[in-house]
Amino acid sequence: MEWTQFIIFIGSFVGLFFWNRSESRADIRHMETIISAIQTEMKDFHGRLEKQDMEFRMRFLAIEERRGK
């Protein structure tokens, strides 16, 4: 009876270890997906910000040219 309990305990421990490992891997894959999406959004935001900055500078230059003439 004692050996049976010991074998069941070890089997449960090993099973829980591998289950925890697989859940950890799934969480890592999920976080990589989220980080990738964040990086893509940051690049898009930076591109839009550069575009707005260029438009502002062009308008400012146009105003300066009109004042200078």
SELODO-515817 format. One record per atom (N, C-alpha, C): x, y, z. Coordinates in steps of 0.1 Angstrom, whole numbers, padded with zeros to 4 digits, always signed. Layout:
BEGIN
XYZ
...
***
This chain:
BEGIN
+0008-0012+0000
+0000+0000+0000
+0009+0013+0000
+0019+0013+0007
+0028+0024+0008
+0035+0027-0006
+0039+0017-0013
+0045+0019-0026
+0035+0024-0036
+0023+0019-0035
+0012+0024-0044
+0010+0039-0042
+0009+0043-0030
+0008+0058-0027
+0019+0066-0032
+0031+0060-0030
+0043+0067-0035
+0044+0069-0050
+0040+0058-0057
+0040+0058-0072
+0029+0068-0077
+0018+0068-0070
+0007+0078-0074
+0012+0092-0072
+0018+0094-0060
+0023+0108-0057
+0034+0112-0067
+0043+0104-0071
+0054+0107-0081
+0047+0109-0094
+0038+0101-0098
+0031+0102-0111
+0023+0115-0112
+0017+0119-0101
+0009+0132-0101
+0019+0144-0101
+0030+0143-0094
+0040+0153-0094
+0045+0155-0108
+0049+0145-0115
+0055+0146-0128
+0044+0151-0138
+0032+0146-0137
+0021+0151-0146
+0019+0166-0144
+0018+0171-0131
+0017+0185-0129
+0028+0193-0134
+0040+0188-0133
+0052+0195-0137
+0051+0197-0152
+0048+0187-0160
+0047+0188-0175
+0035+0197-0179
+0024+0196-0171
+0013+0205-0174
+0017+0220-0172
+0024+0222-0161
+0028+0236-0158
+0038+0241-0168
+0046+0232-0173
+0056+0236-0183
+0049+0240-0197
+0039+0232-0200
+0031+0235-0213
+0023+0248-0211
+0018+0251-0200
+0010+0263-0197
+0020+0275-0198
+0032+0273-0193
+0042+0284-0193
+0046+0287-0208
+0048+0277-0216
+0051+0279-0230
+0040+0286-0237
+0027+0283-0234
+0016+0289-0240
+0015+0304-0236
+0018+0307-0224
+0018+0321-0219
+0029+0329-0226
+0041+0322-0228
+0052+0329-0235
+0048+0332-0249
+0042+0323-0256
+0038+0325-0270
+0027+0337-0271
+0018+0337-0261
+0008+0347-0260
+0015+0361-0258
+0024+0362-0249
+0031+0375-0247
+0039+0379-0259
+0045+0370-0266
+0053+0374-0278
+0043+0380-0288
+0031+0374-0290
+0021+0380-0299
+0018+0394-0295
+0015+0396-0282
+0012+0409-0277
+0023+0419-0279
+0035+0415-0276
+0047+0424-0278
+0049+0428-0293
+0047+0418-0302
+0048+0421-0316
+0037+0431-0320
+0025+0429-0315
+0014+0439-0319
+0018+0453-0314
+0023+0454-0302
+0027+0467-0296
+0038+0473-0305
+0048+0465-0309
+0059+0471-0317
+0053+0476-0330
+0044+0469-0336
+0038+0473-0349
+0030+0486-0347
+0023+0487-0336
+0015+0499-0333
+0025+0511-0331
+0036+0508-0324
+0046+0519-0322
+0052+0524-0335
+0055+0515-0344
+0060+0520-0357
+0050+0528-0364
+0037+0523-0364
+0026+0531-0371
+0025+0545-0365
+0025+0545-0352
+0023+0558-0345
+0035+0567-0349
+0047+0562-0349
+0059+0570-0352
+0058+0576-0366
+0053+0567-0375
+0052+0572-0389
+0041+0583-0390
+0030+0581-0383
+0020+0592-0384
+0025+0605-0377
+0033+0604-0367
+0039+0615-0360
+0048+0623-0369
+0057+0615-0376
+0066+0621-0386
+0058+0629-0397
+0047+0622-0402
+0039+0629-0412
+0033+0642-0407
+0028+0642-0395
+0022+0654-0389
+0033+0665-0388
+0045+0661-0383
+0056+0670-0382
+0060+0676-0395
+0060+0668-0406
+0064+0673-0419
+0053+0683-0424
+0041+0680-0422
+0030+0689-0426
+0031+0702-0419
+0033+0701-0406
+0035+0714-0398
+0046+0722-0403
+0057+0716-0405
+0069+0723-0410
+0066+0730-0424
+0059+0723-0432
+0057+0728-0446
+0047+0740-0444
+0037+0739-0436
+0028+0750-0434
+0036+0762-0428
+0044+0759-0418
+0052+0770-0412
+0061+0777-0422
+0067+0769-0431
+0076+0775-0442
+0068+0783-0451
+0056+0778-0454
+0047+0786-0463
+0043+0799-0457
+0040+0799-0444
+0037+0812-0437
+0049+0821-0437
+0061+0816-0435
+0073+0824-0435
+0075+0830-0448
+0073+0822-0459
+0075+0827-0473
+0066+0839-0476
+0053+0837-0472
+0043+0848-0474
+0047+0860-0467
+0052+0859-0455
+0055+0871-0447
+0068+0878-0452
+0077+0870-0457
+0089+0875-0462
+0088+0883-0475
+0078+0881-0483
+0076+0887-0496
+0069+0900-0495
***
